[in-house]
């Protein structure tokens, strides 16, 4: 059964059917389509286009169809082009002519737009919730090693010592921004297209506010053409997920480095690593590598869909069918990565002594020497030049930096700067990486986490 066969004298060619059908991937929308259809039926009752008894019988029919999907017993017919067609066809089989009334005052255009908004609204909530699980895992790892520290890097060169918890919370803040974007996008998409029809509304006496309220949208559409053609919410969701993927990729790259023999800052638990089919000694951080790799897929889904949208005339065009597969794929992939990475961090063993030795590299004290000179009245640029000269001498002569600095009679009183952990302790400014700033930062992070959680 097609929804438009009366106009045509011949059936669709098989090659067009193969190109056109979407049930093979959009069947996952069945629960959201049924949700929208129940609201539509209720709206038809309110409008007097269905009797209360008819509405009740159709509601029971839709419940039966949903049960078939849930049990895995729903049978697709060869003529079911998409999940929407399949549900209406089955409703007509079960309810007879009454089922044929279900599409009154509705087009597939506003039906699909509504269904996809309902799916995306739930997906955004799910991705945001799983992102907060990863935030919790990062915080827990930092709490297990409250005093642990390691080098912070710029240009992948050792720069200054930082607390492990400070480093992990940097990732947590990025994820909290991701959550905020996801939930902001959820708010913007929360507009009901139902009632827009094919593009220009309907002459029948329906009230889109009724179905909007039933579906817990914030409001109904304002412009029917925009309602059926808008896929900004899909593009925005794909962007937000892609950026989350970028952050996950950065975390994955870091874990790959940390767990290498060259860094040896950490090791992942066996359940989150793999071996080699040839090399018995290997323990590979595949979870981190896959997190890194998936970002390309997520970015590809975004860019591909943006190109699909480019230049489409108003209002609905069949091109918009291409919104679903990238959306479904991005949601599924990012949820897989978020869950796996949360488990990976919870399994991680941090090599405190190894990381501390790296962070105690004397050259990382150079900025402290310069800032101590500033405290004594030396202009910073002059202090920077002087300390840079001392670093160069240390490197050229292969002499410990402390020996070079303390060998200068004017700097001999700087010895406390080279005590283990002193450079970390001196990072005291608000938001800095040392222990004195840690409590305030943790309170800020906990507050932001609570705010994000309250919006779910």
Residue pairs with C-beta under 8 A, 6 or more apart in sequence:
1 77
1 79
1 80
1 85
1 88
1 89
1 92
2 12
2 79
2 81
2 85
3 85
3 88
3 103
3 108
12 20
17 81
20 81
20 318
21 81
21 82
22 81
22 82
22 83
22 321
22 324
23 76
23 80
23 81
23 82
23 83
23 85
23 86
25 324
25 325
25 328
26 82
26 83
26 84
26 324
27 76
27 83
27 86
28 83
28 119
28 328
29 83
29 115
29 116
29 119
29 324
30 66
30 69
30 74
30 83
30 87
31 66
31 69
32 115
32 116
32 118
32 119
32 122
33 83
33 84
33 87
33 111
33 115
34 62
34 65
34 66
34 87
35 118
35 215
36 111
36 114
36 115
36 118
36 194
36 211
36 215
37 62
37 87
37 102
37 111
38 59
38 62
38 214
39 194
39 210
39 211
39 214
39 215
40 102
40 105
40 106
40 111
40 194
40 211
41 50
41 55
41 58
41 59
41 62
41 102
42 55
42 210
42 211
42 214
43 105
43 194
43 195
43 206
43 207
43 208
43 210
43 211
43 214
44 50
44 55
44 101
44 104
44 105
44 206
45 51
45 52
45 54
45 55
46 207
46 210
47 105
47 204
47 205
47 206
47 207
47 210
48 205
49 101
49 104
49 105
49 204
49 205
49 206
50 58
50 101
50 104
54 98
54 101
57 95
57 98
58 91
58 95
58 98
58 99
58 101
58 102
61 91
61 94
61 95
61 98
61 99
62 87
62 91
64 94
65 74
65 87
65 90
65 91
65 94
68 74
68 90
74 86
74 90
76 86
77 86
77 89
79 85
79 89
80 86
80 89
84 108
84 111
84 112
84 115
88 99
88 102
88 103
91 99
91 102
92 99
92 100
92 102
93 99
104 204
105 195
105 197
105 202
105 204
105 206
106 194
106 195
106 197
107 196
107 197
107 198
107 199
107 228
109 196
109 197
109 198
109 199
109 228
109 315
109 316
110 193
110 194
110 195
110 196
110 197
110 198
110 224
110 227
110 228
111 194
113 193
113 196
113 227
113 228
113 230
114 192
114 193
114 194
114 215
116 234
116 323
116 324
116 327
117 189
117 190
117 191
117 192
117 193
117 217
117 233
118 215
119 327
120 186
120 189
120 233
120 234
120 237
120 327
121 186
121 189
121 190
123 237
123 327
123 331
124 182
124 183
124 185
124 186
124 189
124 237
124 240
125 183
125 186
125 456
126 331
126 335
127 182
127 241
127 244
127 331
127 334
127 335
127 338
128 178
128 179
128 182
128 183
128 186
128 452
128 455
128 456
129 456
130 335
130 338
130 339
130 342
131 175
131 178
131 179
131 182
131 244
131 338
132 175
132 179
132 449
132 452
132 453
132 456
133 338
133 339
133 342
134 175
134 338
134 341
134 342
134 345
135 172
135 175
135 176
135 179
135 449
136 342
136 449
137 341
137 342
137 343
137 345
137 346
138 168
138 169
138 171
138 172
138 175
138 345
139 165
139 168
139 169
139 172
139 445
140 345
140 346
141 164
141 168
141 345
141 346
141 348
141 350
142 163
142 164
142 165
142 166
142 168
142 169
143 165
144 350
145 164
145 165
145 350
145 352
146 165
147 163
147 435
148 163
148 164
148 165
148 350
148 352
148 355
148 356
149 161
149 162
149 163
149 164
149 355
149 356
149 359
149 421
149 424
150 161
150 162
150 164
150 167
150 265
150 355
150 356
150 358
150 359
151 158
151 159
151 160
151 161
151 162
151 355
151 358
151 359
151 361
151 364
152 158
152 159
152 160
152 161
152 162
152 167
152 433
153 159
158 358
158 359
158 361
158 363
158 364
159 364
160 364
160 367
160 423
160 427
160 433
161 359
161 360
161 364
161 421
161 423
161 424
161 427
161 433
162 359
162 424
162 427
162 433
163 424
163 433
163 434
163 435
163 438
164 350
164 355
165 438
165 442
166 433
166 438
166 441
167 433
168 345
169 441
169 442
169 445
171 247
171 250
171 251
172 445
172 449
173 445
173 448
174 247
175 244
175 247
176 445
176 448
176 449
176 452
178 240
178 243
178 244
178 247
179 452
180 452
181 240
181 243
182 237
182 240
182 241
182 244
183 452
183 455
183 456
185 233
185 236
185 237
185 240
187 218
188 232
188 233
188 236
189 233
189 236
189 237
190 217
190 218
191 212
191 217
191 218
191 219
191 220
191 221
191 227
192 208
192 211
192 212
192 215
192 217
192 219
192 220
192 221
193 221
193 227
193 228
193 230
194 208
194 211
194 212
194 215
194 220
195 201
195 202
195 206
195 207
195 208
195 211
195 220
195 221
195 224
196 208
196 221
196 224
196 225
196 227
196 228
197 224
197 228
198 228
198 316
199 224
199 225
199 228
199 229
199 314
199 315
199 316
200 224
200 225
201 224
208 220
208 221
209 219
209 220
211 220
212 218
212 219
212 220
221 227
225 314
225 315
226 315
228 315
228 316
229 312
229 314
229 315
229 316
229 317
229 320
231 305
231 309
231 320
231 323
234 305
234 323
234 327
235 302
235 305
235 306
235 309
237 327
237 330
237 331
238 298
238 301
238 302
238 305
238 326
238 327
238 330
239 302
241 298
241 302
241 330
241 331
241 334
242 295
242 298
242 299
242 301
242 302
242 330
244 298
244 334
244 338
245 294
245 295
245 297
245 298
245 299
245 333
245 334
245 337
246 295
246 299
248 291
248 292
248 294
248 295
248 334
248 337
248 338
248 341
249 291
249 292
249 293
249 294
249 295
251 288
251 291
251 341
252 287
252 288
252 289
252 290
252 291
252 292
252 341
253 288
253 292
254 288
255 266
255 268
255 285
255 287
255 288
255 344
255 348
256 285
256 288
256 289
256 292
257 263
257 265
258 265
258 266
259 265
259 266
259 267
259 268
259 285
259 288
263 358
264 351
264 354
265 350
265 351
265 354
265 355
265 358
266 348
266 349
266 350
266 351
267 283
267 348
267 349
267 351
268 283
268 285
268 287
268 288
268 344
268 347
268 348
268 349
269 344
269 347
269 348
269 349
270 283
271 343
271 347
272 285
272 287
272 340
272 343
272 344
272 347
273 283
273 284
273 285
273 286
273 287
274 283
274 284
274 286
275 282
275 283
275 284
276 282
276 284
287 340
287 341
287 343
287 344
288 341
288 344
290 337
290 340
291 337
291 340
291 341
294 333
294 334
294 336
294 337
297 329
297 330
297 333
298 330
298 333
298 334
301 326
301 327
301 329
301 330
302 326
302 330
304 322
304 326
305 322
305 323
305 326
305 327
308 319
308 320
308 322
308 323
309 319
312 319
312 320
356 420
359 424
360 420
360 421
362 394
362 400
362 401
362 402
362 418
363 391
363 394
363 401
364 423
365 401
365 402
365 417
365 418
365 422
365 423
366 387
366 388
366 390
366 391
366 401
367 387
368 417
368 422
368 423
368 426
369 383
369 387
369 390
369 405
369 411
369 414
369 417
370 380
370 383
370 384
370 386
370 387
371 383
371 426
372 414
372 417
373 382
373 383
373 386
373 387
374 380
374 383
378 386
390 401
390 404
390 405
390 408
391 401
393 399
393 404
394 400
394 401
394 403
394 404
397 404
402 415
402 418
405 411
405 414
405 418
406 412
406 414
406 415
406 418
416 422
417 423
417 426
424 433
424 434
424 435
425 434
425 435
425 436
426 434
427 433
427 434
427 436
427 437
428 434
428 436
428 437
429 437
430 437
430 440
431 437
431 441
